Amino acid sequence: MKANRFNELQQRLGLRFQQYGLLRQAFTHTSYVNEHRHGHVEDNERLEFLGDAVLQLLVSEHLYLTYPQRPEGELTRMRASIVCEPSLARFAELLNFGSYVLLGRGEEQLGGRGRPALLADLFESFIGALYLDQGLEQVRQFLTTRVFPHIENDGPMLVKDFKSKLQERVQHSSLGTVEYRVVEERGPRMTGNLSSRSALARSAGGGAAAGRRRKRSSRQPRRPGASFSRRARGETAQGRSRIHSEIQAHITS
């Protein structure tokens, strides 16, 4: 990709990188590096790691100052919904980041430019590059201008993950305990796929789901047999039956 494409991006964003190499690295996918081993080309994974941490800090700060009456638990759920893959991918789409990423031919043919996981990682790596080049205050200004307006007033960007939705339904209806257990792992330990099953305590069955393990510094990889549960009061047979239906409906939706 020619340098003028990145100059165009900087003009659109109202930014000027002092270290051009950082900007280019932020938009360099591993598939591109694998196909260009003859030169000194770095992928964006280390910047992604850094950007994740910077986002966690500044999103936390924003929520803390914007919602002074909300408790810690609610702020934590809000932050999780902002820095989750669907939200970060949406931010990248709004900024048209996908059109600038450097991809290998295989990833390009597979539609990588529009893949949510790739876009979410891309947004994080850009934040990491901007932090290294211009510091925390510039990243704060960028998020305040380009990102935070999309999440004010509990807008649609605050997307809860499916486990949070299910847990809240269970607790609200006093239906007992929800447990998640990993039943199968495929691929590399840190980035492979997981299959898990959910069930109410002392109930057979439950719903099964599968998904890609995300590389988030704030999330710990699950091990086979790992589970968590939170107890609510007043279990009833009717309630357990209803929540089983909700689990299946959610997983198949």
C-alpha positions as CSV (number, residue, x, y, z in Angstrom):
1,M,0.0,0.0,0.0
2,K,1.4,3.4,-0.9
3,A,2.3,6.0,1.7
4,N,-0.3,8.4,0.4
5,R,-3.1,6.1,1.6
6,F,-1.9,6.5,5.1
7,N,-1.5,10.3,4.6
8,E,-5.1,10.3,3.5
9,L,-6.1,8.4,6.7
10,Q,-4.2,10.9,8.8
11,Q,-5.9,13.8,7.1
12,R,-9.3,12.3,7.7
13,L,-8.6,11.7,11.4
14,G,-7.0,15.1,11.9
15,L,-3.7,13.5,13.0
16,R,-0.1,13.6,12.0
17,F,2.2,10.8,13.2
18,Q,5.7,11.7,14.0
19,Q,6.8,8.1,13.6
20,Y,5.3,7.0,10.4
21,G,6.5,3.4,10.9
22,L,4.2,3.0,13.9
23,L,1.2,3.9,11.9
24,R,2.1,1.5,9.1
25,Q,2.8,-1.2,11.7
26,A,-0.6,-0.7,13.3
27,F,-2.2,-1.6,10.0
28,T,0.0,-4.5,9.2
29,H,-1.6,-7.9,9.6
30,T,0.4,-11.1,10.3
31,S,-0.7,-12.5,7.0
32,Y,1.0,-9.7,5.2
33,V,4.2,-10.2,7.2
34,N,4.2,-13.9,6.3
35,E,4.2,-13.1,2.6
36,H,6.9,-10.4,2.9
37,R,9.7,-12.0,4.8
38,H,12.4,-10.6,2.6
39,G,12.0,-7.2,4.3
40,H,11.9,-5.9,7.9
41,V,8.2,-5.8,8.4
42,E,6.5,-6.0,11.8
43,D,2.9,-7.0,12.4
44,N,0.5,-5.2,14.7
45,E,0.1,-7.8,17.4
46,R,2.4,-6.1,20.0
47,L,0.7,-2.8,19.4
48,E,-2.7,-4.6,19.8
49,F,-1.5,-5.7,23.2
50,L,-0.6,-2.2,24.2
51,G,-3.7,-0.6,22.8
52,D,-5.9,-3.0,24.7
53,A,-4.4,-1.8,28.0
54,V,-4.7,1.9,27.0
55,L,-8.3,1.4,26.0
56,Q,-9.1,-0.3,29.3
57,L,-7.7,2.7,31.2
58,L,-9.3,5.5,29.2
59,V,-12.7,3.8,28.9
60,S,-12.7,3.2,32.6
61,E,-11.8,6.9,33.2
62,H,-14.5,8.0,30.9
63,L,-17.2,5.9,32.6
64,Y,-16.0,6.9,36.1
65,L,-16.3,10.6,35.3
66,T,-19.5,10.4,33.1
67,Y,-21.6,8.2,35.5
68,P,-20.7,9.3,39.0
69,Q,-23.8,7.6,40.6
70,R,-23.3,4.2,39.1
71,P,-21.8,1.4,41.2
72,E,-18.6,-0.5,40.4
73,G,-20.4,-3.6,39.1
74,E,-22.4,-1.7,36.6
75,L,-19.4,0.3,35.4
76,T,-17.5,-2.9,34.9
77,R,-20.2,-4.4,32.8
78,M,-20.4,-1.1,30.7
79,R,-16.7,-1.2,30.2
80,A,-16.8,-4.8,29.1
81,S,-19.5,-4.0,26.5
82,I,-17.4,-1.1,25.1
83,V,-14.1,-3.0,24.7
84,C,-15.6,-6.2,23.5
85,E,-15.0,-7.4,20.0
86,P,-18.3,-6.3,18.4
87,S,-18.0,-2.8,19.7
88,L,-14.3,-2.4,18.7
89,A,-15.0,-3.8,15.3
90,R,-17.9,-1.3,14.9
91,F,-15.6,1.6,15.9
92,A,-13.1,0.4,13.2
93,E,-15.9,0.2,10.6
94,L,-17.1,3.8,11.5
95,L,-13.5,5.0,10.8
96,N,-13.2,2.8,7.7
97,F,-10.0,1.2,9.0
98,G,-10.6,-2.0,7.1
99,S,-9.7,-0.3,3.8
100,Y,-6.2,0.6,5.0
101,V,-5.1,-2.7,6.5
102,L,-2.2,-4.5,4.9
103,L,-3.2,-8.1,4.3
104,G,-1.7,-11.2,2.7
105,R,-3.4,-12.5,-0.4
106,G,-5.0,-15.4,1.4
107,E,-6.5,-13.3,4.1
108,E,-7.7,-10.8,1.5
109,Q,-9.5,-13.6,-0.5
110,L,-11.2,-14.8,2.7
111,G,-12.7,-11.4,3.3
112,G,-10.4,-10.3,6.1
113,R,-11.1,-6.6,5.7
114,G,-14.6,-7.1,7.0
115,R,-13.9,-9.8,9.6
116,P,-14.9,-8.5,13.1
117,A,-12.0,-10.1,15.0
118,L,-9.5,-8.5,12.6
119,L,-11.2,-5.1,12.8
120,A,-11.3,-5.2,16.6
121,D,-7.6,-6.1,16.8
122,L,-6.9,-3.3,14.2
123,F,-8.6,-0.7,16.3
124,E,-6.6,-1.7,19.4
125,S,-3.3,-1.7,17.5
126,F,-4.0,1.8,16.2
127,I,-4.7,3.0,19.7
128,G,-1.4,1.5,20.8
129,A,0.5,3.2,18.0
130,L,-1.2,6.6,18.7
131,Y,-0.2,6.3,22.4
132,L,3.5,5.6,21.6
133,D,3.6,8.4,19.0
134,Q,1.7,11.1,20.8
135,G,1.0,10.1,24.4
136,L,-2.0,9.4,26.5
137,E,-3.6,12.9,26.2
138,Q,-3.8,12.6,22.4
139,V,-5.4,9.2,22.6
140,R,-7.9,10.6,25.1
141,Q,-8.8,13.4,22.7
142,F,-9.2,11.0,19.9
143,L,-11.6,8.7,21.8
144,T,-13.5,11.7,23.1
145,T,-14.0,12.9,19.5
146,R,-14.3,9.7,17.6
147,V,-15.6,7.0,19.9
148,F,-17.2,8.2,23.1
149,P,-20.1,10.1,21.3
150,H,-21.2,6.7,20.1
151,I,-21.6,5.2,23.5
152,E,-23.3,8.0,25.4
153,N,-26.6,7.4,27.2
154,D,-26.3,3.6,27.1
155,G,-26.5,3.7,23.3
156,P,-26.5,0.6,21.0
157,M,-22.7,0.3,21.3
158,L,-23.1,-1.0,24.8
159,V,-23.5,-4.6,23.8
160,K,-23.6,-7.2,26.6
161,D,-22.0,-10.5,26.0
162,F,-24.3,-13.5,26.0
163,K,-23.1,-14.7,29.4
164,S,-24.0,-11.4,31.1
165,K,-27.4,-11.4,29.5
166,L,-28.1,-14.9,30.6
167,Q,-26.8,-14.3,34.1
168,E,-29.0,-11.2,34.5
169,R,-32.1,-13.1,33.4
170,V,-31.4,-15.9,35.9
171,Q,-30.8,-13.5,38.8
172,H,-33.8,-11.4,38.0
173,S,-36.1,-14.4,37.9
174,S,-34.5,-16.0,41.0
175,L,-34.0,-19.3,39.0
176,G,-30.9,-20.6,40.7
177,T,-27.3,-21.1,39.5
178,V,-25.8,-21.0,36.0
179,E,-22.7,-22.9,35.4
180,Y,-20.4,-22.9,32.4
181,R,-18.0,-25.7,31.7
182,V,-15.5,-26.1,28.8
183,V,-16.2,-29.4,27.2
184,E,-13.8,-29.2,24.2
185,E,-10.8,-27.2,23.1
186,R,-9.4,-27.0,19.6
187,G,-6.4,-25.2,18.2
188,P,-3.6,-23.2,20.0
189,R,-4.2,-22.8,23.8
190,M,-4.3,-19.0,23.8
191,T,-6.2,-18.4,20.5
192,G,-8.1,-21.6,19.7
193,N,-11.8,-22.4,19.8
194,L,-13.8,-23.3,22.8
195,S,-17.0,-25.3,23.1
196,S,-18.9,-24.8,26.4
197,R,-22.2,-25.9,27.9
198,S,-24.5,-23.9,30.2
199,A,-27.0,-25.4,32.7
200,L,-28.9,-24.6,35.8
201,A,-27.7,-26.2,39.0
202,R,-29.2,-29.7,39.6
203,S,-30.7,-29.7,36.1
204,A,-29.8,-31.9,33.2
205,G,-29.2,-30.6,29.7
206,G,-28.6,-26.9,29.1
207,G,-27.4,-25.1,26.1
208,A,-24.1,-25.6,24.2
209,A,-22.1,-22.9,22.5
210,A,-18.8,-22.4,20.7
211,G,-16.6,-19.5,20.0
212,R,-13.1,-18.3,19.3
213,R,-10.8,-17.5,22.3
214,R,-10.0,-13.8,22.3
215,K,-6.6,-12.4,23.2
216,R,-7.6,-10.0,25.9
217,S,-5.3,-9.0,28.7
218,S,-8.2,-8.6,31.0
219,R,-9.6,-12.1,30.3
220,Q,-8.0,-15.3,31.5
221,P,-8.1,-18.4,29.3
222,R,-10.5,-21.0,30.5
223,R,-9.2,-24.5,31.2
224,P,-11.1,-27.8,30.7
225,G,-13.5,-28.2,33.6
226,A,-13.4,-24.5,34.6
227,S,-16.7,-23.1,35.7
228,F,-18.3,-20.3,37.6
229,S,-21.6,-19.9,39.3
230,R,-23.6,-17.2,41.2
231,R,-26.5,-18.2,43.4
232,A,-29.9,-16.6,43.4
233,R,-32.8,-17.4,45.7
234,G,-36.1,-19.3,45.1
235,E,-35.5,-22.0,42.5
236,T,-38.7,-23.5,41.0
237,A,-39.2,-26.3,38.5
238,Q,-41.2,-24.0,36.3
239,G,-38.5,-21.3,36.4
240,R,-35.8,-23.8,35.4
241,S,-37.9,-25.0,32.5
242,R,-38.4,-21.4,31.3
243,I,-34.7,-20.5,31.5
244,H,-33.7,-23.6,29.6
245,S,-35.9,-22.4,26.8
246,E,-34.3,-19.0,27.0
247,I,-30.9,-20.5,26.8
248,Q,-31.7,-22.5,23.7
249,A,-33.4,-19.5,22.1
250,H,-30.4,-17.3,22.7
251,I,-27.9,-19.7,21.4
252,T,-29.8,-20.5,18.2
253,S,-30.6,-16.8,17.5
